[in-house]
Amino acid sequence: MADRVEWLRLAMAGSWAALGPRYTEFRDGVAAALAALPHDTVVTSHFIAINAAIGVATGDDRLVIRSLDNCSVTVIDVLHGALHLVEGGHEADTLIR
């Protein structure tokens, strides 16, 4: 478990590209799933997936862009098939550092 925690700390301080294709495919899959939603939709998800969507919407390759608080609300619009950040969720300190 200690190895996983250390890996996660390093990964979260870096970029999707640095993690490689397995991880960039995950990020791109999150974005594609959101872009394919046919209606306004509420999606509940994990901190990393939300950051993946924010990164695609803003063109930022960092794994963690915002330290989102539990139950924060991030608003993303899809315009012409592309994600656009409307509002970033409330940020808070996280236990993962």
N, CA, C and O atoms as a printed pandas DataFrame, in Angstrom:
     atom_number atom_name residue_name chain_id  residue_number  x_coord  y_coord  z_coord
0              1         N          MET        A               1    0.818   -1.193    0.000
1              2        CA          MET        A               1    0.000    0.000    0.000
2              3         C          MET        A               1    0.862    1.257    0.000
3              4         O          MET        A               1    0.505    2.246   -0.640
4              5         N          ALA        A               2    1.973    1.237    0.695
5              6        CA          ALA        A               2    2.849    2.415    0.737
6              7         C          ALA        A               2    3.345    2.762   -0.661
7              8         O          ALA        A               2    3.455    3.939   -1.005
8              9         N          ASP        A               3    3.647    1.743   -1.473
9             10        CA          ASP        A               3    4.091    1.996   -2.851
10            11         C          ASP        A               3    2.992    2.672   -3.663
11            12         O          ASP        A               3    3.266    3.566   -4.465
12            13         N          ARG        A               4    1.759    2.247   -3.457
13            14        CA          ARG        A               4    0.634    2.829   -4.185
14            15         C          ARG        A               4    0.456    4.299   -3.792
15            16         O          ARG        A               4    0.235    5.154   -4.651
16            17         N          VAL        A               5    0.553    4.582   -2.514
17            18        CA          VAL        A               5    0.393    5.963   -2.052
18            19         C          VAL        A               5    1.482    6.847   -2.649
19            20         O          VAL        A               5    1.199    7.955   -3.104
20            21         N          GLU        A               6    2.707    6.373   -2.651
21            22        CA          GLU        A               6    3.808    7.164   -3.219
22            23         C          GLU        A               6    3.621    7.351   -4.724
23            24         O          GLU        A               6    3.836    8.446   -5.243
24            25         N          TRP        A               7    3.220    6.282   -5.429
25            26        CA          TRP        A               7    2.963    6.397   -6.870
26            27         C          TRP        A               7    1.868    7.425   -7.127
27            28         O          TRP        A               7    1.988    8.260   -8.023
28            29         N          LEU        A               8    0.796    7.357   -6.334
29            30        CA          LEU        A               8   -0.321    8.276   -6.523
30            31         C          LEU        A               8    0.105    9.719   -6.283
31            32         O          LEU        A               8   -0.304   10.612   -7.026
32            33         N          ARG        A               9    0.904    9.958   -5.277
33            34        CA          ARG        A               9    1.404   11.319   -5.015
34            35         C          ARG        A               9    2.199   11.841   -6.209
35            36         O          ARG        A               9    2.010   12.978   -6.644
36            37         N          LEU        A              10    3.079   11.008   -6.729
37            38        CA          LEU        A              10    3.888   11.423   -7.881
38            39         C          LEU        A              10    3.028   11.632   -9.123
39            40         O          LEU        A              10    3.205   12.607   -9.853
40            41         N          ALA        A              11    2.094   10.710   -9.358
41            42        CA          ALA        A              11    1.222   10.816  -10.525
42            43         C          ALA        A              11    0.379   12.084  -10.458
43            44         O          ALA        A              11    0.234   12.793  -11.455
44            45         N          MET        A              12   -0.171   12.366   -9.290
45            46        CA          MET        A              12   -1.045   13.523   -9.147
46            47         C          MET        A              12   -0.296   14.843   -9.274
47            48         O          MET        A              12   -0.905   15.880   -9.534
48            49         N          ALA        A              13    1.005   14.810   -9.094
49            50        CA          ALA        A              13    1.817   16.021   -9.257
50            51         C          ALA        A              13    2.260   16.206  -10.706
51            52         O          ALA        A              13    2.855   17.227  -11.050
52            53         N          GLY        A              14    1.970   15.221  -11.553
53            54        CA          GLY        A              14    2.453   15.257  -12.929
54            55         C          GLY        A              14    1.360   15.461  -13.950
55            56         O          GLY        A              14    0.325   16.070  -13.677
56            57         N          SER        A              15    1.618   14.933  -15.141
57            58        CA          SER        A              15    0.700   15.121  -16.268
58            59         C          SER        A              15    0.195   13.779  -16.784
59            60         O          SER        A              15    0.759   12.723  -16.497
60            61         N          TRP        A              16   -0.877   13.856  -17.548
61            62        CA          TRP        A              16   -1.427   12.654  -18.180
62            63         C          TRP        A              16   -0.407   12.071  -19.145
63            64         O          TRP        A              16   -0.204   10.857  -19.176
64            65         N          ALA        A              17    0.230   12.918  -19.926
65            66        CA          ALA        A              17    1.195   12.446  -20.922
66            67         C          ALA        A              17    2.343   11.695  -20.263
67            68         O          ALA        A              17    2.825   10.698  -20.801
68            69         N          ALA        A              18    2.781   12.168  -19.105
69            70        CA          ALA        A              18    3.887   11.509  -18.408
70            71         C          ALA        A              18    3.498   10.105  -17.943
71            72         O          ALA        A              18    4.361    9.238  -17.806
72            73         N          LEU        A              19    2.225    9.878  -17.705
73            74        CA          LEU        A              19    1.772    8.552  -17.268
74            75         C          LEU        A              19    1.660    7.568  -18.425
75            76         O          LEU        A              19    1.717    6.356  -18.217
76            77         N          GLY        A              20    1.503    8.078  -19.639
77            78        CA          GLY        A              20    1.488    7.202  -20.800
78            79         C          GLY        A              20    0.109    6.924  -21.364
79            80         O          GLY        A              20   -0.898    7.408  -20.847
80            81         N          PRO        A              21    0.075    6.136  -22.434
81            82        CA          PRO        A              21   -1.151    5.910  -23.204
82            83         C          PRO        A              21   -2.314    5.303  -22.414
83            84         O          PRO        A              21   -3.469    5.656  -22.652
84            85         N          ARG        A              22   -2.029    4.414  -21.498
85            86        CA          ARG        A              22   -3.108    3.803  -20.710
86            87         C          ARG        A              22   -3.920    4.883  -19.990
87            88         O          ARG        A              22   -5.144    4.793  -19.899
88            89         N          TYR        A              23   -3.241    5.879  -19.493
89            90        CA          TYR        A              23   -3.881    6.933  -18.713
90            91         C          TYR        A              23   -4.471    8.024  -19.599
91            92         O          TYR        A              23   -5.541    8.551  -19.297
92            93         N          THR        A              24   -3.794    8.367  -20.679
93            94        CA          THR        A              24   -4.370    9.360  -21.588
94            95         C          THR        A              24   -5.629    8.795  -22.256
95            96         O          THR        A              24   -6.549    9.549  -22.573
96            97         N          GLU        A              25   -5.678    7.481  -22.471
97            98        CA          GLU        A              25   -6.886    6.857  -23.019
98            99         C          GLU        A              25   -8.042    6.970  -22.025
99           100         O          GLU        A              25   -9.183    7.198  -22.426
100          101         N          PHE        A              26   -7.752    6.813  -20.732
101          102        CA          PHE        A              26   -8.776    6.994  -19.702
102          103         C          PHE        A              26   -9.304    8.429  -19.747
103          104         O          PHE        A              26  -10.514    8.650  -19.790
104          105         N          ARG        A              27   -8.382    9.409  -19.737
105          106        CA          ARG        A              27   -8.774   10.827  -19.785
106          107         C          ARG        A              27   -9.635   11.107  -21.014
107          108         O          ARG        A              27  -10.685   11.741  -20.918
108          109         N          ASP        A              28   -9.180   10.629  -22.162
109          110        CA          ASP        A              28   -9.916   10.870  -23.404
110          111         C          ASP        A              28  -11.275   10.171  -23.390
111          112         O          ASP        A              28  -12.239   10.675  -23.965
112          113         N          GLY        A              29  -11.352    9.019  -22.739
113          114        CA          GLY        A              29  -12.617    8.307  -22.605
114          115         C          GLY        A              29  -13.615    9.060  -21.751
115          116         O          GLY        A              29  -14.808    9.088  -22.056
116          117         N          VAL        A              30  -13.124    9.674  -20.674
117          118        CA          VAL        A              30  -13.986   10.512  -19.834
118          119         C          VAL        A              30  -14.557   11.651  -20.677
119          120         O          VAL        A              30  -15.761   11.906  -20.654
120          121         N          ALA        A              31  -13.694   12.327  -21.414
121          122        CA          ALA        A              31  -14.130   13.451  -22.245
122          123         C          ALA        A              31  -15.120   12.994  -23.310
123          124         O          ALA        A              31  -16.127   13.663  -23.544
124          125         N          ALA        A              32  -14.852   11.876  -23.949
125          126        CA          ALA        A              32  -15.741   11.373  -24.999
126          127         C          ALA        A              32  -17.110   11.000  -24.428
127          128         O          ALA        A              32  -18.139   11.268  -25.050
128          129         N          ALA        A              33  -17.121   10.385  -23.249
129          130        CA          ALA        A              33  -18.395   10.007  -22.629
130          131         C          ALA        A              33  -19.218   11.246  -22.298
131          132         O          ALA        A              33  -20.431   11.262  -22.507
132          133         N          LEU        A              34  -18.567   12.280  -21.784
133          134        CA          LEU        A              34  -19.283   13.514  -21.473
134          135         C          LEU        A              34  -19.789   14.197  -22.748
135          136         O          LEU        A              34  -20.927   14.665  -22.798
136          137         N          ALA        A              35  -18.952   14.251  -23.757
137          138        CA          ALA        A              35  -19.331   14.906  -25.013
138          139         C          ALA        A              35  -20.489   14.187  -25.705
139          140         O          ALA        A              35  -21.237   14.804  -26.463
140          141         N          ALA        A              36  -20.638   12.900  -25.449
141          142        CA          ALA        A              36  -21.681   12.109  -26.103
142          143         C          ALA        A              36  -23.035   12.169  -25.393
143          144         O          ALA        A              36  -24.026   11.663  -25.918
144          145         N          LEU        A              37  -23.089   12.777  -24.217
145          146        CA          LEU        A              37  -24.371   12.850  -23.508
146          147         C          LEU        A              37  -25.354   13.701  -24.311
147          148         O          LEU        A              37  -25.022   14.820  -24.703
148          149         N          PRO        A              38  -26.556   13.185  -24.558
149          150        CA          PRO        A              38  -27.495   13.890  -25.438
150          151         C          PRO        A              38  -28.288   15.012  -24.761
151          152         O          PRO        A              38  -28.924   15.819  -25.440
152          153         N          HIS        A              39  -28.252   15.065  -23.424
153          154        CA          HIS        A              39  -29.048   16.045  -22.675
154          155         C          HIS        A              39  -28.204   16.612  -21.539
155          156         O          HIS        A              39  -27.166   16.055  -21.181
156          157         N          ASP        A              40  -28.665   17.734  -20.977
157          158        CA          ASP        A              40  -28.045   18.211  -19.748
158          159         C          ASP        A              40  -28.130   17.080  -18.733
159          160         O          ASP        A              40  -29.192   16.489  -18.543
160          161         N          THR        A              41  -27.029   16.785  -18.092
161          162        CA          THR        A              41  -26.942   15.606  -17.236
162          163         C          THR        A              41  -26.135   15.921  -15.996
163          164         O          THR        A              41  -25.156   16.664  -16.059
164          165         N          VAL        A              42  -26.537   15.364  -14.873
165          166        CA          VAL        A              42  -25.747   15.429  -13.656
166          167         C          VAL        A              42  -24.939   14.143  -13.583
167          168         O          VAL        A              42  -25.489   13.044  -13.651
168          169         N          VAL        A              43  -23.639   14.294  -13.446
169          170        CA          VAL        A              43  -22.746   13.139  -13.358
170          171         C          VAL        A              43  -22.017   13.233  -12.028
171          172         O          VAL        A              43  -21.424   14.265  -11.714
172          173         N          THR        A              44  -22.055   12.177  -11.256
173          174        CA          THR        A              44  -21.258   12.143  -10.036
174          175         C          THR        A              44  -20.031   11.300  -10.331
175          176         O          THR        A              44  -20.125   10.232  -10.936
176          177         N          SER        A              45  -18.893   11.788   -9.902
177          178        CA          SER        A              45  -17.665   11.096  -10.260
178          179         C          SER        A              45  -16.568   11.368   -9.247
179          180         O          SER        A              45  -16.761   12.074   -8.258
180          181         N          HIS        A              46  -15.428   10.795   -9.522
181          182        CA          HIS        A              46  -14.248   10.895   -8.675
182          183         C          HIS        A              46  -13.429   12.125   -9.057
183          184         O          HIS        A              46  -13.454   12.588  -10.197
184          185         N          PHE        A              47  -12.723   12.622   -8.089
185          186        CA          PHE        A              47  -11.807   13.758   -8.187
186          187         C          PHE        A              47  -10.951   13.716   -9.460
187          188         O          PHE        A              47  -10.826   14.724  -10.155
188          189         N          ILE        A              48  -10.374   12.574   -9.760
189          190        CA          ILE        A              48   -9.468   12.460  -10.913
190          191         C          ILE        A              48  -10.245   12.562  -12.223
191          192         O          ILE        A              48   -9.796   13.230  -13.155
192          193         N          ALA        A              49  -11.394   11.914  -12.304
193          194        CA          ALA        A              49  -12.189   11.987  -13.538
194          195         C          ALA        A              49  -12.684   13.407  -13.785
195          196         O          ALA        A              49  -12.725   13.864  -14.928
196          197         N          ILE        A              50  -13.057   14.099  -12.724
197          198        CA          ILE        A              50  -13.502   15.487  -12.886
198          199         C          ILE        A              50  -12.340   16.346  -13.356
199          200         O          ILE        A              50  -12.509   17.190  -14.236
200          201         N          ASN        A              51  -11.162   16.140  -12.777
201          202        CA          ASN        A              51   -9.979   16.874  -13.221
202          203         C          ASN        A              51   -9.627   16.531  -14.663
203          204         O          ASN        A              51   -9.152   17.394  -15.402
204          205         N          ALA        A              52   -9.851   15.292  -15.072
205          206        CA          ALA        A              52   -9.610   14.912  -16.468
206          207         C          ALA        A              52  -10.496   15.742  -17.395
207          208         O          ALA        A              52  -10.036   16.255  -18.415
208          209         N          ALA        A              53  -11.777   15.867  -17.025
209          210        CA          ALA        A              53  -12.703   16.659  -17.841
210          211         C          ALA        A              53  -12.305   18.133  -17.852
211          212         O          ALA        A              53  -12.346   18.782  -18.897
212          213         N          ILE        A              54  -11.925   18.653  -16.709
213          214        CA          ILE        A              54  -11.487   20.050  -16.638
214          215         C          ILE        A              54  -10.261   20.258  -17.526
215          216         O          ILE        A              54  -10.167   21.254  -18.243
216          217         N          GLY        A              55   -9.331   19.318  -17.472
217          218        CA          GLY        A              55   -8.113   19.424  -18.279
218          219         C          GLY        A              55   -8.407   19.438  -19.768
219          220         O          GLY        A              55   -7.835   20.236  -20.509
220          221         N          VAL        A              56   -9.292   18.564  -20.206
221          222        CA          VAL        A              56   -9.664   18.546  -21.623
222          223         C          VAL        A              56  -10.359   19.858  -21.989
223          224         O          VAL        A              56  -10.103   20.431  -23.047
224          225         N          ALA        A              57  -11.231   20.319  -21.112
225          226        CA          ALA        A              57  -11.983   21.550  -21.392
226          227         C          ALA        A              57  -11.083   22.774  -21.464
227          228         O          ALA        A              57  -11.384   23.723  -22.188
228          229         N          THR        A              58   -9.989   22.764  -20.725
229          230        CA          THR        A              58   -9.111   23.940  -20.668
230          231         C          THR        A              58   -7.786   23.749  -21.393
231          232         O          THR        A              58   -6.974   24.672  -21.450
232          233         N          GLY        A              59   -7.559   22.565  -21.946
233          234        CA          GLY        A              59   -6.299   22.298  -22.641
234          235         C          GLY        A              59   -5.119   22.164  -21.694
235          236         O          GLY        A              59   -3.986   22.471  -22.067
236          237         N          ASP        A              60   -5.372   21.709  -20.477
237          238        CA          ASP        A              60   -4.341   21.576  -19.440
238          239         C          ASP        A              60   -4.065   20.093  -19.208
239          240         O          ASP        A              60   -4.983   19.348  -18.864
240          241         N          ASP        A              61   -2.829   19.650  -19.387
241          242        CA          ASP        A              61   -2.477   18.240  -19.301
242          243         C          ASP        A              61   -2.165   17.760  -17.879
243          244         O          ASP        A              61   -1.894   16.576  -17.674
244          245         N          ARG        A              62   -2.200   18.667  -16.898
245          246        CA          ARG        A              62   -1.919   18.224  -15.525
246          247         C          ARG        A              62   -2.995   17.263  -15.045
247          248         O          ARG        A              62   -4.169   17.402  -15.388
248          249         N          LEU        A              63   -2.582   16.293  -14.252
249          250        CA          LEU        A              63   -3.525   15.327  -13.695
250          251         C          LEU        A              63   -4.471   16.004  -12.711
251          252         O          LEU        A              63   -5.671   15.731  -12.713
252          253         N          VAL        A              64   -3.942   16.877  -11.882
253          254        CA          VAL        A              64   -4.759   17.605  -10.912
254          255         C          VAL        A              64   -4.651   19.095  -11.203
255          256         O          VAL        A              64   -3.583   19.694  -11.082
256          257         N          ILE        A              65   -5.758   19.668  -11.581
257          258        CA          ILE        A              65   -5.834   21.094  -11.878
258          259         C          ILE        A              65   -6.498   21.821  -10.716
259          260         O          ILE        A              65   -6.092   22.918  -10.332
260          261         N          ARG        A              66   -7.526   21.185  -10.168
261          262        CA          ARG        A              66   -8.245   21.759   -9.028
262          263         C          ARG        A              66   -8.326   20.708   -7.926
263          264         O          ARG        A              66   -8.574   19.534   -8.200
264          265         N          SER        A              67   -8.119   21.126   -6.692
265          266        CA          SER        A              67   -8.271   20.251   -5.519
266          267         C          SER        A              67   -9.725   20.334   -5.067
267          268         O          SER        A              67  -10.057   21.048   -4.122
268          269         N          LEU        A              68  -10.564   19.609   -5.745
269          270        CA          LEU        A              68  -12.009   19.712   -5.548
270          271         C          LEU        A              68  -12.457   19.142   -4.213
271          272         O          LEU        A              68  -11.996   18.087   -3.779
272          273         N          ASP        A              69  -13.358   19.858   -3.578
273          274        CA          ASP        A              69  -13.929   19.438   -2.313
274          275         C          ASP        A              69  -14.984   18.360   -2.562
275          276         O          ASP        A              69  -15.532   18.262   -3.660
276          277         N          ASN        A              70  -15.265   17.551   -1.535
277          278        CA          ASN        A              70  -16.351   16.587   -1.630
278          279         C          ASN        A              70  -17.652   17.322   -1.922
279          280         O          ASN        A              70  -17.931   18.364   -1.329
280          281         N          CYS        A              71  -18.426   16.790   -2.814
281          282        CA          CYS        A              71  -19.744   17.329   -3.198
282          283         C          CYS        A              71  -19.672   18.690   -3.884
283          284         O          CYS        A              71  -20.689   19.375   -3.988
284          285         N          SER        A              72  -18.492   19.095   -4.353
285          286        CA          SER        A              72  -18.424   20.346   -5.101
286          287         C          SER        A              72  -19.100   20.143   -6.456
287          288         O          SER        A              72  -19.290   19.014   -6.906
288          289         N          VAL        A              73  -19.452   21.233   -7.084
289          290        CA          VAL        A              73  -20.147   21.173   -8.368
290          291         C          VAL        A              73  -19.281   21.853   -9.421
291          292         O          VAL        A              73  -18.952   23.034   -9.309
292          293         N          THR        A              74  -18.921   21.093  -10.433
293          294        CA          THR        A              74  -18.190   21.614  -11.581
294          295         C          THR        A              74  -19.148   21.580  -12.763
295          296         O          THR        A              74  -19.813   20.572  -12.997
296          297         N          VAL        A              75  -19.219   22.668  -13.501
297          298        CA          VAL        A              75  -20.144   22.745  -14.630
298          299         C          VAL        A              75  -19.323   22.794  -15.919
299          300         O          VAL        A              75  -18.456   23.649  -16.097
300          301         N          ILE        A              76  -19.622   21.856  -16.800
301          302        CA          ILE        A              76  -18.956   21.779  -18.101
302          303         C          ILE        A              76  -20.031   21.732  -19.176
303          304         O          ILE        A              76  -20.968   20.938  -19.092
304          305         N          ASP        A              77  -19.894   22.573  -20.175
305          306        CA          ASP        A              77  -20.782   22.551  -21.335
306          307         C          ASP        A              77  -20.091   21.829  -22.481
307          308         O          ASP        A              77  -18.864   21.780  -22.558
308          309         N          VAL        A              78  -20.896   21.277  -23.359
309          310        CA          VAL        A              78  -20.387   20.689  -24.593
310          311         C          VAL        A              78  -20.893   21.552  -25.737
311          312         O          VAL        A              78  -22.097   21.665  -25.964
312          313         N          LEU        A              79  -19.957   22.157  -26.449
313          314        CA          LEU        A              79  -20.300   23.011  -27.584
314          315         C          LEU        A              79  -19.592   22.475  -28.821
315          316         O          LEU        A              79  -18.364   22.417  -28.878
316          317         N          HIS        A              80  -20.385   22.088  -29.803
317          318        CA          HIS        A              80  -19.843   21.534  -31.051
318          319         C          HIS        A              80  -18.900   20.365  -30.772
319          320         O          HIS        A              80  -17.857   20.230  -31.411
320          321         N          GLY        A              81  -19.278   19.521  -29.809
321          322        CA          GLY        A              81  -18.516   18.326  -29.495
322          323         C          GLY        A              81  -17.311   18.537  -28.603
323          324         O          GLY        A              81  -16.598   17.577  -28.309
324          325         N          ALA        A              82  -17.058   19.760  -28.161
325          326        CA          ALA        A              82  -15.887   20.051  -27.315
326          327         C          ALA        A              82  -16.330   20.466  -25.921
327          328         O          ALA        A              82  -17.338   21.153  -25.759
328          329         N          LEU        A              83  -15.569   20.042  -24.915
329          330        CA          LEU        A              83  -15.869   20.407  -23.534
330          331         C          LEU        A              83  -15.394   21.829  -23.250
331          332         O          LEU        A              83  -14.327   22.245  -23.703
332          333         N          HIS        A              84  -16.204   22.565  -22.494
333          334        CA          HIS        A              84  -15.867   23.932  -22.085
334          335         C          HIS        A              84  -16.194   24.084  -20.606
335          336         O          HIS        A              84  -17.321   23.822  -20.186
336          337         N          LEU        A              85  -15.220   24.503  -19.824
337          338        CA          LEU        A              85  -15.431   24.711  -18.397
338          339         C          LEU        A              85  -16.240   25.976  -18.174
339          340         O          LEU        A              85  -15.847   27.060  -18.604
340          341         N          VAL        A              86  -17.370   25.832  -17.499
341          342        CA          VAL        A              86  -18.231   26.965  -17.171
342          343         C          VAL        A              86  -17.949   27.419  -15.742
343          344         O          VAL        A              86  -17.833   28.614  -15.467
344          345         N          GLU        A              87  -17.840   26.454  -14.844
345          346        CA          GLU        A              87  -17.620   26.755  -13.436
346          347         C          GLU        A              87  -16.852   25.621  -12.780
347          348         O          GLU        A              87  -17.245   24.458  -12.869
348          349         N          GLY        A              88  -15.756   25.969  -12.121
349          350        CA          GLY        A              88  -14.982   24.977  -11.375
350          351         C          GLY        A              88  -15.568   24.800   -9.989
351          352         O          GLY        A              88  -16.028   25.764   -9.376
352          353         N          GLY        A              89  -15.555   23.584   -9.499
353          354        CA          GLY        A              89  -16.098   23.301   -8.180
354          355         C          GLY        A              89  -15.273   23.909   -7.063
355          356         O          GLY        A              89  -14.117   24.288   -7.252
356          357         N          HIS        A              90  -15.892   23.994   -5.894
357          358        CA          HIS        A              90  -15.224   24.510   -4.698
358          359         C          HIS        A              90  -14.011   23.637   -4.378
359          360         O          HIS        A              90  -14.069   22.410   -4.470
360          361         N          GLU        A              91  -12.932   24.282   -4.008
361          362        CA          GLU        A              91  -11.705   23.550   -3.691
362          363         C          GLU        A              91  -11.509   23.451   -2.189
363          364         O          GLU        A              91  -11.946   24.319   -1.432
364          365         N          ALA        A              92  -10.845   22.383   -1.767
365          366        CA          ALA        A              92  -10.525   22.165   -0.365
366          367         C          ALA        A              92   -9.214   21.406   -0.272
367          368         O          ALA        A              92   -8.711   20.878   -1.264
368          369         N          ASP        A              93   -8.685   21.361    0.903
369          370        CA          ASP        A              93   -7.464   20.584    1.133
370          371         C          ASP        A              93   -7.818   19.118    0.976
371          372         O          ASP        A              93   -8.940   18.710    1.277
372          373         N          THR        A              94   -6.867   18.327    0.507
373          374        CA          THR        A              94   -7.077   16.895    0.337
374          375         C          THR        A              94   -6.069   16.131    1.190
375          376         O          THR        A              94   -4.986   16.630    1.495
376          377         N          LEU        A              95   -6.440   14.934    1.560
377          378        CA          LEU        A              95   -5.545   14.107    2.368
378          379         C          LEU        A              95   -4.441   13.480    1.524
379          380         O          LEU        A              95   -3.428   13.027    2.056
380          381         N          ILE        A              96   -4.638   13.455    0.206
381          382        CA          ILE        A              96   -3.642   12.863   -0.682
382          383         C          ILE        A              96   -2.692   13.966   -1.132
383          384         O          ILE        A              96   -3.073   14.869   -1.877
384          385         N          ARG        A              97   -1.456   13.877   -0.668
385          386        CA          ARG        A              97   -0.446   14.894   -0.990
386          387         C          ARG        A              97    0.806   14.224   -1.477
387          388         O          ARG        A              97    1.782   14.900   -1.802
